[in-house]
Amino acid sequence: MNSGTKYKAGDVILLQMQFSDSFKVKTRPGVILFEEFGNLVVAGITSNTNMQGITLTKKDGMIKNSVIKLNYIFTTTKQLVKKKLITLKQKKKEEIYSQLSTYTKQLIFAK
């Protein structure tokens, strides 16, 4: 996709990502948490609805039911984005940031 394309928090994108357990690069969906200077901070999305996270449904605009994995956050570049799929509604974005805040506090203050 054009590196001049603007992305914003709540955009669900399809991007090339390398998995931490291999050198393979796969095309996977993710949701942008924020963008700054061409870098995108993204939470991974899985279609494995048994995983913990925030549910995305067809009602949200997804092709299949999915889960935003707040325990899988990474930084990537706009050059690795294949395309923007949808933009989440404000209520869903608020749910992401609320749960992300709670999750982060649990990690920071864990004994």
C-alpha positions in Angstrom: 0.0 0.0 0.0 1.1 3.6 -0.5 3.4 4.7 2.2 1.7 8.1 2.1 -1.6 6.6 3.3 -2.8 7.9 6.6 -3.8 5.3 9.3 -5.4 6.0 12.6 -6.3 4.3 15.8 -9.1 1.7 15.2 -8.2 0.9 11.6 -8.1 -2.9 11.1 -5.4 -3.6 8.6 -4.0 -6.6 6.8 -0.2 -6.7 7.1 2.9 -8.7 6.6 4.3 -9.8 10.0 7.0 -12.1 11.2 6.2 -14.4 14.0 8.5 -14.5 17.0 8.9 -18.3 16.9 10.1 -18.4 13.3 11.5 -16.4 10.4 8.4 -16.9 8.4 6.4 -13.8 7.3 2.7 -14.2 7.0 -0.2 -11.9 6.1 -2.4 -11.3 9.2 -4.9 -8.8 10.4 -4.2 -6.3 13.2 -5.8 -3.2 14.7 -3.8 0.0 14.9 -3.5 1.3 18.5 -1.7 4.4 17.4 0.5 5.8 14.6 3.5 8.1 14.9 6.1 9.1 12.3 5.2 6.2 10.0 5.4 3.6 12.8 2.3 1.7 13.6 1.7 0.1 17.0 -0.6 -2.8 16.4 -2.5 -5.5 18.3 -2.8 -8.8 16.6 -6.1 -10.3 15.6 -6.9 -14.0 15.5 -9.9 -16.0 14.2 -9.4 -18.4 17.1 -12.4 -17.2 19.2 -11.3 -19.5 22.1 -8.4 -17.0 22.8 -8.8 -14.2 25.3 -9.2 -10.7 24.1 -11.8 -8.4 22.6 -14.3 -9.9 20.3 -14.8 -8.6 16.8 -17.9 -9.8 15.0 -19.5 -9.5 11.6 -21.6 -6.7 13.2 -18.3 -4.8 13.7 -17.6 -5.3 10.0 -15.3 -8.3 10.1 -15.6 -11.2 7.6 -15.4 -13.7 10.3 -15.7 -13.6 14.1 -12.2 -12.8 15.6 -10.4 -11.7 18.8 -8.1 -8.7 19.3 -5.1 -10.1 21.3 -4.0 -7.4 23.7 -1.2 -9.7 24.8 0.3 -9.5 21.3 1.3 -5.9 20.5 4.1 -5.0 18.2 5.5 -2.1 16.1 5.6 -2.2 12.4 5.9 0.2 9.4 3.3 1.5 7.0 5.2 -0.2 4.2 4.2 -3.7 5.5 0.5 -2.9 5.3 -1.3 -4.6 2.5 -4.6 -2.8 2.9 -7.1 -1.3 5.4 -10.0 -3.6 6.0 -12.4 -1.5 8.3 -12.4 1.2 10.9 -13.8 0.3 14.3 -16.6 2.3 15.8 -15.8 4.6 18.8 -17.4 2.3 21.3 -15.2 -0.6 20.3 -12.1 1.6 20.4 -13.0 2.7 23.9 -13.3 -1.0 24.9 -9.8 -1.7 23.5 -8.2 1.2 25.4 -10.1 0.4 28.6 -9.0 -3.2 28.6 -5.5 -2.3 27.5 -5.2 0.0 30.4 -6.4 -2.7 32.8 -4.1 -5.3 31.3 -1.1 -3.0 31.4 -1.7 -2.1 35.1 -1.9 -5.8 35.9 1.5 -6.4 34.3 3.2 -3.4 35.9 1.9 -4.0 39.4 2.1 -7.9 39.4 4.0 -9.2 42.4 
